[in-house]
Amino acid sequence: MNIPGNIITLIAGILLTLISLWYGQNHGLMPIEASQGAAEVDDLFNLMMTIATGLFLIVQGVLVYSIFKFRRQKGDKTDGPGIEGNVPLEIVWTAIPTVIVFILALYSFEVYNNLGGLDSETSRDFPQEEMQMAENQNQGKMVAFNPHQGHLSLGIGNANADIEVDVNGIQYAWIFTYPDSGVVSGELHVPINKQIKLNMKAGDVIHAFWVPQLRLKQDVLPGRESTFAFNANRIGDYPIICAELCGAYHGGMKTTLHVESEEDYQKWIQENTFASAQEKADTMAMMTQPMTKESRLEMHSHHLGVNSETLAQLHH
């Protein structure tokens, strides 16, 4: 029984569409979602996977079909037919990718905007009066003036944050400072379902703050402030990774984001606030006493990783 070609094409198109849609939603390539904006990013990624799967099946399907349909028959020594080109076909396979790119670009822009990428806090113009002042001060001098230095904020920001944390990226660690409590930590602790804003700076070279479960990554540049806003909605511990090659030990620049309940977060803040205050008090008390070699060593022992038993043996 001969099936018309248009029927075969229709069936193949339906199967290709169903396979692409299924795989685009069930590829299993993304980690768990741990922020409110993660679902939007995943929807965009799923759309791209659906389109990529469909294009892959079309291209590879045509190649496999051509291998069997147009293969040279045994004993055939003739040349293949000369093909000069097909203008309508070339227009089609140029127009389709163009339309796809425009759709993805608009969709990506919308997701970025919804995440706060166009928040007014993230892009501040250099004040005109300061630029004029710099020009007056350097009049008649050949100088290189950088209008962005210290005045441009990059990233995904949110002016209505519940908690702000200052972040300093250095080789090879992240340092988190909580201005309200004075707590300084090598790990980031945040309460669940709260808007968090990180004010980030780099102390040496370019770093990149990346938490895969949040679906967000932001470059951290020397001399510029970067903002990074998110709302974590799943309790758990998630890796913080530097995604920019920053030196020989770049691979070891990792720490952890702890998303906790409000009670656990407040408990952690109180414990570390007390510990910081106690450490400062002990340091001040020690500095008011006459300094000996032993007392100076004891004051810096916790930075050196020396415990009390080792100190006792050294004193002995």
SULVENBEL-V445745 format. One record per run of one state. SS is the DSSP state (A for helix, B for strand, O for the rest). FROM is the first residue (numbers start at 1). TO is the last residue. If there is no record, write none. Layout:
# SULVENBEL-V445745
ss & from & to
SS & FROM & TO
SS & FROM & TO
This chain:
# SULVENBEL-V445745
ss & from & to
O & 1 & 4
A & 5 & 25
O & 26 & 34
B & 35 & 35
O & 36 & 37
A & 38 & 69
O & 70 & 86
A & 87 & 114
O & 115 & 119
A & 120 & 122
O & 123 & 127
A & 128 & 137
O & 138 & 152
B & 153 & 156
O & 157 & 162
B & 163 & 170
O & 171 & 172
B & 173 & 178
O & 179 & 182
B & 183 & 185
O & 186 & 187
B & 188 & 191
O & 192 & 194
B & 195 & 202
O & 203 & 206
B & 207 & 211
A & 212 & 214
O & 215 & 215
B & 216 & 220
O & 221 & 221
B & 222 & 222
O & 223 & 224
B & 225 & 232
O & 233 & 235
B & 236 & 242
O & 243 & 249
A & 250 & 252
O & 253 & 253
B & 254 & 260
O & 261 & 261
A & 262 & 287
O & 288 & 292
A & 293 & 299
O & 300 & 300
A & 301 & 304
O & 305 & 307
A & 308 & 315
O & 316 & 316
